[in-house]
């Protein structure tokens, strides 16, 4: 009796100490705040270090005491013992004491900022331990309920943010000159349209370019494309590590081949007597084409040389050859440009002047695009709705076409530019109208909307408050603060003070966004915790299945080894095979249960598919054993089942290890990614799934070889072997489809293709 009283008293004391100690340690995450409350001189003078070390010793004592009490209460109060054990395990796995020691060292060195950054995570981990002590170990059902509640709260917060942003714009627009700026941009677009139409009229009056001038223009375009690609290869070679230099060299070799083809085209043009005569008549250098061909040929040789040096791992020598190649290409460009200028005559001179005017218009459009983008952002428009830069891009292209003696092509680009200008003018008018509507909204109406939104926000904050089974949701205080600021904003609006209202509305938005961020982080952590629990359970279930399968496999091999080939099975052997078949049937049910969990979880495609194939293999083995076929084929399939199960177990344990090492976050181990924005993270990473696909492909290859050596008889009937061939073909198709899906996921992270490849 006395023992029970002592245990209960000690339990109460421990909980009291735990609360006080942990709450005091949480203050460590803000050393400057601690300094202010304790009268220390400065957070960086080292005076806080002894306090942190003392608190660390208190914490370690607390953990040791909780461990002892958990042992004492294990029989009399198992629930409390479980809570204490969970808190201790959490504290130890999070390395809280060690991190507190790190904070103390940083403070002792006078590194206040670093100590503050290190202290933040310590406080967060301590709050988690404290939450366990306060509320006990929640059941999985309770945790899922809390996760659903937090997700619902986050969605509500997002809706509130959208509504508050709209009200904030209304009060902001009342005091801004945005409407005037939008009107100025509108007039500027009209001016651009007028100038662009004038240039279009002039371009359409220029006669079609001479066919010989067009030939020169096309050749110069090809040379300029070589210059562009050579520039990319130069950059790639400069950044490439030695092991990747041969790849760049291969791209350089391919470009040398392109240069040779361009050189041949220029040579063919140089042999055109009519073109040569026209160039001569127009006062152009009659050898211009020959010079261009010679320069292009020289460039190709230097490219070949650079490629050879890169294949030898000599980047410096390659760089010199690349520089010579670029110089030669620019010489070819100049020779062709000079010839074009002379050959185009008066119409060419006019087109050249128009090209300059068009270029200036493009520059004006770019400048206006930036101004329109800023105004549109202030008005809350989506960027693509006011992207005037598209019109500027068409103007730039029109300028290039005019330079190249292609007035008809230039006119087409001008028409596209005008179309873009017209569309953006319409979008601007819509934006201006919406802006005016917000600015002109009656203050009574706006005040009423703000009051209603404040009420909704307050209700959401109340829903986020603590319950009997869980603490208040993260972000609850921020949501409550937002509601108060919204009420203040409503009062300012009703008084006609839109400036003060806007300040309160912006602060309310900041609070709401803080609440959203806090909920996102908490949801992510809870999702990861639930997934870790699921992974641990799946691991245990798969291990149990694997152990049973190994026992059945060993027994199958024993029966097959003992049986004399060509003779009927004895009664004892038949009973043993029937028992083994029943064992496989039992495994099939266990696999089905795990498979259902994976499919319900829903974030991984490969693992359920692999386990589904395991289920099919188990069914095949069951039939083979029932048909008294314990031979090599059956044993091969059993070995494949064991390997697939082991591969899954290894992948799950690797995933768990990564998650624990990284402190959670979902999809550890490379490529999985977290569950940002509340999105459920993948159960396992893309890399883990890719490895499983590789192992499944190896299994298919191994099974294919085994089937090719199998003949109907001891190892199976002709139909059974044929069915396995069909299943294997279907399995190969599934692997291909899943590999394609993973490739699509990874496409965003794919490095750019090598130039010239």
C-alpha positions in Angstrom: 0.0 0.0 0.0 2.8 2.4 1.0 4.6 1.4 -2.2 1.5 2.5 -4.3 1.3 5.8 -2.5 5.0 6.4 -3.0 4.7 5.6 -6.6 1.8 7.9 -7.2 3.4 10.7 -5.3 6.6 10.2 -7.2 4.6 10.1 -10.5 3.0 13.4 -9.6 6.3 14.9 -8.6 7.9 13.7 -11.9 5.1 15.2 -14.0 5.4 18.5 -12.1 9.2 18.6 -12.5 8.8 17.6 -16.2 6.5 20.5 -16.9 8.6 23.1 -15.1 11.9 21.8 -16.5 10.8 21.5 -20.1 9.0 24.9 -20.1 12.2 26.5 -18.8 14.4 24.8 -21.4 12.2 25.9 -24.3 13.3 29.4 -23.6 16.8 28.4 -24.7 15.6 28.7 -28.4 15.8 32.5 -28.0 19.0 33.3 -26.1 18.4 37.1 -26.4 15.0 36.7 -24.7 16.5 34.8 -21.9 19.2 37.4 -21.5 16.6 40.1 -21.1 14.6 38.2 -18.4 17.7 37.2 -16.4 19.5 40.5 -16.4 22.5 39.3 -18.5 24.6 41.9 -20.2 24.4 40.6 -23.8 23.4 37.2 -25.2 26.9 36.9 -26.8 29.0 37.5 -23.7 28.9 33.9 -22.6 26.9 34.5 -19.4 24.1 32.3 -20.6 26.2 29.3 -21.3 26.3 28.1 -17.6 22.5 28.5 -17.4 22.0 26.3 -20.5 24.4 23.7 -19.1 22.6 23.7 -15.8 19.3 23.2 -17.6 20.8 20.4 -19.7 21.7 18.6 -16.5 18.2 19.1 -15.1 16.8 17.7 -18.3 19.0 14.6 -18.2 18.1 14.0 -14.6 14.4 14.4 -15.6 14.8 11.8 -18.4 16.5 9.3 -16.0 13.7 9.9 -13.4 11.0 9.3 -15.9 12.6 6.1 -17.0 12.6 4.8 -13.4 9.0 5.8 -12.8 8.0 4.1 -16.0 9.5 0.9 -14.8 7.7 1.2 -11.4 4.4 1.9 -13.0 4.6 -0.7 -15.7 2.2 -3.1 -13.9 0.1 -0.8 -11.7 -0.4 2.0 -14.3 0.6 0.7 -17.7 -0.9 3.7 -19.6 1.2 6.3 -17.6 4.2 4.1 -18.0 3.7 4.0 -21.8 3.4 7.8 -21.9 6.6 8.2 -19.9 8.5 5.7 -22.0 7.3 7.4 -25.2 8.5 10.8 -23.9 11.9 9.4 -22.9 12.3 7.6 -26.3 11.4 10.8 -28.1 13.8 12.9 -26.1 16.7 10.4 -26.7 16.1 9.8 -30.4 16.0 13.6 -30.9 19.4 14.0 -29.2 18.0 17.0 -27.2 20.7 16.9 -24.5 23.5 16.9 -27.1 22.0 19.8 -29.0 21.6 21.8 -25.8 25.3 21.2 -25.2 26.0 22.6 -28.6 24.0 25.7 -27.8 26.0 26.2 -24.6 29.3 25.9 -26.5 28.2 28.5 -29.1 27.1 30.9 -26.3 30.5 30.4 -24.6 32.2 31.4 -27.8 30.1 34.5 -28.0 28.3 33.3 -31.2 24.8 34.5 -30.2 23.2 34.3 -33.6 24.4 30.8 -34.2 23.2 29.8 -30.7 19.8 31.3 -31.4 19.5 29.3 -34.7 20.6 26.1 -32.9 18.3 26.7 -30.0 15.2 27.0 -32.2 15.1 23.3 -33.1 15.8 22.3 -29.5 12.7 24.2 -28.3 10.6 22.6 -31.0 11.8 19.1 -30.0 11.1 19.9 -26.3 7.6 21.0 -27.1 7.0 17.7 -28.7 8.1 15.9 -25.6 6.0 18.2 -23.5 3.0 17.5 -25.7 3.4 13.7 -25.1 3.5 14.3 -21.4 0.4 16.5 -21.4 -1.8 14.4 -23.7 -0.4 11.0 -23.6 0.3 8.7 -26.5 -2.6 9.3 -28.9 -4.1 6.3 -30.7 -3.6 6.1 -34.4 -7.3 6.8 -34.9 -7.0 10.0 -32.7 -3.9 11.1 -34.7 -5.7 10.6 -38.0 -8.6 12.6 -36.6 -6.3 15.4 -35.6 -4.6 15.3 -39.0 -8.0 15.6 -40.7 -9.0 18.4 -38.4 -5.7 20.3 -39.1 -6.1 19.7 -42.9 -9.7 21.1 -42.7 -8.4 24.1 -40.7 -5.7 24.8 -43.2 -8.2 24.8 -46.0 -10.4 27.2 -44.1 -7.4 29.5 -43.4 -6.6 29.5 -47.1 -10.1 30.6 -47.9 -9.9 33.4 -45.3 -6.6 34.5 -46.9 -8.2 34.8 -50.3 -11.1 36.9 -49.0 -8.8 39.1 -46.9 -6.5 39.7 -49.8 -9.5 41.0 -51.8 -10.6 43.3 -49.0 -7.0 44.6 -48.5 -6.9 45.5 -52.2 -10.1 47.5 -51.9 -8.7 49.7 -49.1 -5.3 50.0 -50.7 -6.7 51.0 -54.1 -8.7 53.9 -52.4 -5.4 55.6 -51.5 -3.2 54.5 -54.5 -2.6 56.0 -57.9 -2.8 52.7 -59.5 -5.8 53.7 -61.7 -3.8 56.6 -63.1 -0.8 54.3 -63.8 -3.0 51.8 -65.6 -4.4 54.6 -67.8 -0.9 55.8 -68.6 0.1 52.3 -69.7 -3.1 52.0 -71.7 -2.1 55.2 -73.7 1.4 53.9 -74.1 0.1 50.7 -75.7 -2.0 52.8 -78.1 1.1 54.6 -79.1 3.0 51.3 -79.7 0.1 50.1 -81.8 0.2 53.2 -84.0 3.9 53.0 -84.6 3.8 49.3 -85.2 1.0 49.7 -87.8 3.0 52.3 -89.6 6.0 50.0 -89.8 3.8 47.1 -91.0 2.4 49.3 -93.8 6.0 50.1 -94.9 7.1 46.5 -94.7 4.2 45.3 -96.8 5.2 47.9 -99.5 8.8 46.6 -99.8 9.0 44.3 -102.8 9.8 40.6 -102.1 13.5 40.0 -101.4 15.7 39.0 -104.3 16.2 35.3 -104.5 20.0 35.7 -104.4 19.8 37.9 -101.4 17.6 35.3 -99.7 20.1 32.6 -100.5 22.8 34.7 -98.9 20.6 35.4 -95.9 19.8 31.7 -95.4 23.5 30.8 -95.5 24.3 33.5 -93.0 21.5 32.2 -90.8 23.2 28.7 -90.8 26.6 30.2 -90.0 25.0 32.2 -87.1 23.4 28.9 -85.9 26.9 27.4 -85.8 28.1 30.4 -83.8 25.3 29.9 -81.3 26.0 26.2 -80.8 29.7 26.8 -80.6 29.1 29.3 -77.8 27.1 26.6 -75.9 29.8 24.1 -76.3 32.5 26.6 -75.2 30.4 27.1 -72.0 29.9 23.4 -71.5 33.6 22.7 -71.8 34.5 25.4 -69.4 32.2 23.9 -66.7 32.6 20.2 -67.4 34.6 18.0 -65.0 37.3 15.9 -66.6 35.2 12.8 -66.6 32.5 14.5 -68.7 34.9 16.2 -71.1 34.7 13.4 -73.7 30.9 13.9 -73.8 31.5 17.6 -74.7 34.1 16.5 -77.2 31.5 14.3 -78.9 29.2 17.3 -79.2 32.0 19.3 -80.7 32.7 16.6 -83.2 29.0 16.6 -84.2 29.2 20.4 -84.7 32.3 20.0 -86.9 30.2 17.7 -89.1 27.5 20.4 -89.4 30.1 23.0 -90.2 31.3 20.9 -93.1 27.8 20.7 -94.6 27.4 24.5 -94.3 30.8 25.0 -96.0 29.7 22.8 -98.9 26.5 24.9 -99.3 28.6 28.1 -99.4 31.0 26.6 -101.9 28.0 25.7 -104.1 26.7 29.2 -103.9 30.2 30.6 -104.7 30.2 28.5 -107.9 26.9 30.1 -109.0 28.0 32.4 -111.9 24.8 34.5 -111.8 25.3 35.2 -108.1 28.9 36.1 -108.6 28.0 38.5 -111.4 25.3 40.1 -109.4 27.7 40.6 -106.4 30.3 42.1 -108.8 27.7 44.4 -110.5 26.6 45.7 -107.1 30.2 46.5 -106.1 30.5 43.6 -103.6 33.7 41.6 -103.2 33.6 38.9 -105.9 35.6 36.6 -103.5 33.2 37.1 -100.6 31.6 33.7 -101.0 35.0 32.0 -101.3 36.2 33.8 -98.2 33.1 32.7 -96.3 33.5 29.1 -97.4 37.2 29.1 -96.5 36.5 30.6 -93.0 33.7 28.0 -92.4 36.0 25.2 -93.4 38.7 26.5 -91.1 36.2 26.6 -88.3 35.3 22.9 -88.9 38.9 21.9 -88.7 39.5 23.7 -85.5 36.3 22.1 -84.1 37.7 18.7 -85.0 41.0 19.6 -83.3 39.2 20.8 -80.1 37.2 17.5 -80.1 40.4 15.5 -80.2 42.0 17.4 -77.4 38.9 17.0 -75.2 38.9 13.2 -75.8 42.5 13.2 -74.5 41.4 15.2 -71.4 43.2 18.4 -72.4 40.8 21.3 -71.9 43.3 24.1 -72.3 44.5 22.9 -75.7 40.8 22.4 -76.7 40.0 26.0 -75.6 42.5 27.5 -78.0 41.1 25.5 -80.9 37.5 26.5 -79.9 38.5 30.2 -79.9 40.0 29.9 -83.4 36.8 28.1 -84.6 34.6 30.9 -83.2 36.8 33.6 -84.8 36.6 31.9 -88.2 32.8 31.6 -88.0 32.5 35.3 -87.3 34.7 36.0 -90.3 32.3 33.9 -92.4 29.4 35.8 -91.0 31.0 39.2 -91.8 31.8 38.2 -95.4 28.2 37.0 -96.0 26.7 40.1 -94.3 28.9 42.5 -96.4 27.8 40.7 -99.5 24.2 40.9 -98.5 24.4 44.6 -97.8 25.7 45.3 -101.3 23.4 42.9 -103.1 20.2 44.2 -101.5 20.7 47.8 -102.9 18.2 50.6 -102.1 15.5 48.2 -100.8 18.1 46.7 -98.5 19.0 50.1 -97.2 15.4 50.9 -96.5 14.8 47.6 -94.8 18.0 48.2 -92.7 16.6 51.6 -91.5 13.2 50.0 -90.7 15.0 47.2 -88.8 16.5 49.9 -86.5 13.1 51.6 -86.0 11.6 48.2 -85.3 14.3 47.4 -82.8 13.7 50.7 -80.9 10.0 49.9 -80.8 10.8 46.4 -79.4 13.0 48.1 -76.7 10.1 50.5 -75.8 7.8 47.5 -75.6 10.1 45.7 -73.2 10.4 48.8 -70.9 6.6 49.1 -70.9 6.3 45.4 -70.2 8.2 45.8 -67.0 6.1 48.8 -66.0 2.9 46.9 -66.8 4.1 43.9 -64.8 4.6 46.0 -61.7 1.2 47.6 -62.0 -0.4 44.2 -62.6 1.2 42.7 -59.6 -0.1 45.6 -57.4 -3.5 45.0 -58.9 -3.3 41.3 -58.2 -3.4 40.0 -61.8 -1.8 36.7 -62.8 1.5 37.3 -64.7 0.4 35.6 -67.9 -2.6 37.8 -68.2 -0.5 40.9 -68.7 2.6 39.5 -70.4 3.4 42.3 -72.8 6.9 40.8 -73.3 5.4 38.4 -75.9 4.7 41.4 -78.1 8.2 42.7 -77.7 9.6 39.3 -78.7 7.7 39.4 -82.0 9.0 42.9 -82.6 12.5 41.7 -82.1 12.0 38.9 -84.6 10.5 41.4 -87.1 13.7 43.5 -86.7 15.9 40.4 -87.4 13.8 39.5 -90.5 14.2 43.0 -91.9 18.0 42.8 -91.4 18.0 39.6 -93.2 16.1 41.0 -96.2 12.9 39.2 -95.5 10.2 41.9 -95.3 7.4 39.4 -95.9 8.4 37.3 -92.8 8.9 40.6 -90.9 5.4 41.7 -91.7 4.0 38.4 -90.2 5.9 39.0 -87.0 4.6 42.5 -86.9 1.0 41.2 -87.2 1.6 38.9 -84.3 3.0 41.8 -82.2 -0.1 43.8 -83.0 -2.4 41.0 -82.0 -0.6 40.6 -78.7 -0.8 44.4 -78.1 -4.6 44.3 -78.7 -5.1 41.3 -76.3 -3.0 43.0 -73.6 -4.9 46.3 -74.1 -8.2 44.3 -73.5 -6.7 42.6 -70.4 -5.5 46.0 -69.1 -9.0 47.4 -69.5 -10.5 44.5 -67.5 -7.8 45.0 -64.8 -8.6 48.7 -64.7 -12.3 48.0 -64.4 -11.8 45.6 -61.5 -9.4 48.0 -59.8 -12.0 50.8 -60.0 -14.7 48.6 -58.7 -12.7 47.7 -55.6 -11.7 51.3 -55.0 -15.3 52.5 -55.4 -16.8 49.9 -53.1 -19.0 51.7 -50.5 -17.3 51.8 -47.1 -20.4 50.4 -45.3 -20.4 47.4 -47.6 -16.6 46.9 -47.1 -16.9 47.3 -43.3 -19.7 44.7 -43.2 -17.6 42.2 -45.2 -14.6 42.8 -43.0 -16.6 42.3 -39.9 -18.1 39.0 -41.2 -14.6 37.8 -42.1 -13.3 38.7 -38.7 -16.2 36.6 -37.2 -15.3 33.6 -39.5 -11.7 33.9 -38.6 -12.5 33.9 -34.9 -14.7 30.8 -35.3 -11.8 29.1 -37.1 -9.4 30.0 -34.3 -11.9 28.5 -31.7 -12.1 25.3 -33.7 -8.3 25.2 -33.6 -8.3 25.4 -29.8 -7.2 22.5 -27.6 -9.5 19.6 -26.8 -9.5 16.8 -24.2 -7.4 14.6 -26.5 -5.0 17.1 -28.1 -3.4 20.5 -27.7 -4.3 23.6 -29.6 -3.4 23.4 -33.3 -0.2 25.1 -34.4 -1.1 28.6 -35.7 -4.1 29.0 -33.4 -2.8 32.1 -31.7 -1.9 33.6 -35.1 -5.5 33.0 -36.3 -6.9 34.6 -33.2 -4.6 37.6 -33.6 -5.7 37.9 -37.3 -9.4 38.0 -36.2 -8.6 40.9 -33.8 -6.8 42.9 -36.5 -9.7 42.3 -38.9 -12.1 43.8 -36.4 -9.9 46.8 -36.0 -9.7 47.1 -39.8 -13.5 47.0 -40.1 -13.8 49.8 -37.5 -11.3 51.9 -39.5 -13.1 51.3 -42.8 -16.4 52.4 -41.2 -14.7 55.7 -40.2 -13.4 56.2 -43.7 -9.8 55.7 -42.6 -8.7 53.4 -45.4 -5.0 53.9 -44.7 -5.3 52.6 -41.1 -7.6 49.8 -42.3 -5.0 48.7 -44.9 -2.3 48.5 -42.2 -4.5 46.3 -40.0 -5.5 44.2 -43.0 -1.9 43.6 -44.0 -1.1 42.5 -40.5 -4.1 40.2 -40.4 -2.9 38.6 -43.7 0.6 38.1 -42.2 -1.0 36.4 -39.2 -3.1 34.2 -41.4 -0.1 33.2 -43.5 1.8 32.3 -40.3 -1.1 30.1 -39.2 -1.1 28.5 -42.6 2.6 27.8 -42.5 2.4 26.4 -39.0 -0.4 24.1 -40.0 1.4 23.0 -43.1 4.5 22.0 -41.1 2.4 20.2 -38.4 0.5 18.3 -41.1 3.7 17.3 -42.8 5.1 16.1 -39.5 1.9 14.2 -38.6 1.8 12.6 -42.1 5.4 11.5 -41.7 4.8 10.1 -38.2 1.8 8.1 -39.4 3.7 6.8 -42.5 6.6 5.8 -40.3 4.2 3.8 -38.1 2.7 2.2 -41.3 6.2 1.3 -42.6 7.2 -0.3 -39.3 4.0 -2.4 -39.3 4.5 -3.4 -43.0 8.1 -4.3 -42.3 7.1 -6.6 -39.4 4.4 -8.3 -41.5 6.6 -8.8 -44.5 9.4 -10.2 -42.3 6.9 -12.7 -40.9 5.8 -13.7 -44.4 9.4 -14.0 -45.5 10.3 -16.2 -42.5 7.4 -18.5 -43.2 8.2 -18.7 -46.9 11.8 -19.7 -46.1 10.5 -22.5 -44.0 8.2 -23.7 -46.8 11.0 -23.3 -49.4 13.4 -25.4 -47.3 10.7 -28.1 -46.8 10.0 -28.1 -50.6 13.6 -28.6 -51.4 13.8 -31.4 -48.8 10.9 -33.3 -50.3 12.3 -32.9 -53.8 15.7 -34.1 -52.8 14.4 -37.2 -51.0 12.0 -38.2 -53.8 13.4 -40.6 -56.3 12.9 -39.4 -59.9 10.5 -41.3 -62.1 8.6 -42.9 -59.2 5.3 -42.0 -57.7 5.2 -39.9 -54.5 4.7 -41.9 -51.3 1.7 -41.2 -49.1 3.9 -39.3 -46.6 5.4 -37.1 -49.4 2.0 -36.3 -50.8 0.7 -35.2 -47.3 3.8 -33.1 -46.9 3.3 -31.4 -50.3 -0.4 -30.8 -49.5 0.7 -29.2 -46.2 3.2 -27.0 -48.0 0.5 -26.0 -50.6 -1.8 -25.0 -47.7 1.0 -23.0 -46.2 1.5 -21.1 -49.4 -2.3 -20.4 -49.5 -2.1 -19.0 -46.0 0.8 -16.7 -47.0 -1.3 -15.5 -50.0 -3.9 -14.2 -47.5 -1.3 -12.4 -45.5 0.2 -10.8 -48.6 -3.3 -9.7 -49.7 -3.7 -7.9 -46.3 -0.4 -6.0 -46.7 -1.2 -5.2 -50.3 -4.6 -3.7 -49.3 -2.8 -1.4 -46.8 -0.3 -0.2 -49.5 -3.1 0.5 -52.0 -5.2 2.3 -49.4 -2.1 4.4 -48.4 -2.0 5.3 -52.1 1.3 7.2 -52.5 3.5 4.5 -54.0 2.8 2.6 -57.2 5.8 0.3 -57.5 5.6 -1.4 -54.1 2.0 -2.6 -54.4 2.8 -3.8 -58.0 5.8 -5.8 -56.7 3.8 -7.3 -53.9 1.0 -8.1 -56.3 3.5 -10.1 -58.4 4.7 -11.8 -55.2 1.0 -12.8 -54.6 0.8 -14.2 -58.1 4.0 -16.2 -57.6 2.7 -17.6 -54.3 -0.5 -18.7 -56.1 1.6 -20.4 -58.8 3.7 -22.2 -56.2 0.6 -23.3 -54.4 -0.8 -24.9 -57.6 2.6 -26.5 -58.4 2.8 -28.0 -54.9 -0.8 -29.2 -55.0 0.0 -30.9 -58.3 3.0 -32.5 -56.7 5.6 -30.5 -58.6 8.3 -29.6 -56.1 11.1 -29.4 -58.7 13.6 -26.7 -59.8 10.9 -24.4 -61.3 8.9 -24.4 -58.1 12.1 -23.8 -56.1 13.1 -21.0 -58.4 9.8 -19.2 -58.0 10.1 -19.6 -54.2 13.6 -18.1 -54.3 12.2 -15.2 -56.3 9.4 -14.7 -53.8 12.0 -14.6 -51.0 14.2 -12.2 -52.9 11.3 -9.8 -53.7 10.2 -9.8 -50.0 13.8 -9.2 -48.8 14.2 -6.4 -51.3 11.0 -4.7 -50.1 12.1 -5.1 -46.4 15.5 -3.7 -47.2 14.0 -0.7 -49.0 11.5 0.0 -46.1 14.3 -0.2 -43.5 16.5 2.1 -45.6 13.5 4.5 -45.9 13.0 4.4 -42.1 16.7 5.0 -41.5 16.7 8.0 -43.8 13.5 9.5 -42.2 14.9 9.1 -38.7 18.3 10.5 -39.7 16.7 13.5 -41.3 14.1 14.0 -38.6 11.2 13.0 -40.8 10.0 14.9 -43.9 8.7 12.1 -46.0 10.2 10.4 -49.0 13.7 10.3 -47.6 16.5 8.6 -49.4 16.6 10.8 -52.5 14.0 12.0 -54.9 10.9 11.5 -52.8 10.2 15.0 -51.7 8.2 16.1 -48.8 4.5 16.9 -48.6 4.7 20.7 -49.1 1.5 22.6 -48.8 -0.2 19.7 -47.0 0.3 17.4 -49.9 0.7 13.9 -48.7 4.4 12.8 -49.1 5.2 9.6 -50.8 5.6 6.5 -48.6 9.0 5.8 -50.1 11.3 7.8 -52.4 11.4 7.7 -56.1 14.9 6.3 -55.8 13.7 3.4 -53.7 10.9 2.6 -56.2 13.5 2.8 -59.1 15.7 0.2 -57.3 12.7 -2.1 -56.8 12.0 -1.9 -60.5 15.6 -2.8 -61.3 15.4 -5.8 -59.0 12.1 -6.8 -60.6 13.7 -6.6 -64.0 16.5 -8.8 -62.8 14.0 -11.3 -61.5 12.2 -11.3 -64.9 15.5 -12.0 -66.6 16.3 -14.8 -64.2 12.9 -16.4 -64.5 13.0 -16.1 -68.3 16.3 -18.1 -68.3 14.8 -20.7 -65.9 11.7 -21.1 -68.0 13.7 -21.5 -71.2 15.4 -24.6 -69.6 12.2 -26.1 -68.3 10.4 -28.9 -70.0 7.0 -30.3 -69.3 7.1 -33.1 -66.8 8.6 -33.1 -63.3 8.7 -29.3 -63.1 5.2 -28.6 -64.4 2.7 -29.3 -67.1 2.9 -27.7 -70.5 0.0 -25.5 -69.6 1.5 -24.4 -66.3 4.8 -23.5 -68.0 2.9 -21.7 -70.8 0.9 -19.7 -68.2 4.1 -18.7 -66.5 5.4 -17.4 -69.8 2.3 -15.3 -70.3 2.5 -13.9 -66.8 6.1 -13.0 -67.3 5.3 -11.1 -70.5 2.6 -9.2 -68.6 5.0 -8.5 -65.8 7.5 -7.1 -68.3 4.8 -4.7 -69.6 4.0 -3.5 -66.1 7.7 -2.8 -65.4 7.9 -0.8 -68.6 4.8 1.2 -67.7 6.0 1.9 -64.2 9.4 2.9 -65.4 7.8 5.4 -67.8 5.8 6.9 -65.0 8.9 7.3 -62.8 10.7 8.9 -65.8 7.9 11.5 -66.1 8.3 12.3 -62.4 12.0 12.8 -62.8 11.8 14.8 -66.1 11.7 18.1 -64.2 15.1 17.3 -62.8 16.6 16.1 -66.0 19.8 18.0 -67.0 19.7 19.9 -70.3 20.8 18.1 -73.5 24.4 18.7 -74.6 24.6 21.3 -77.4 24.9 19.8 -80.8 23.6 16.4 -79.7 
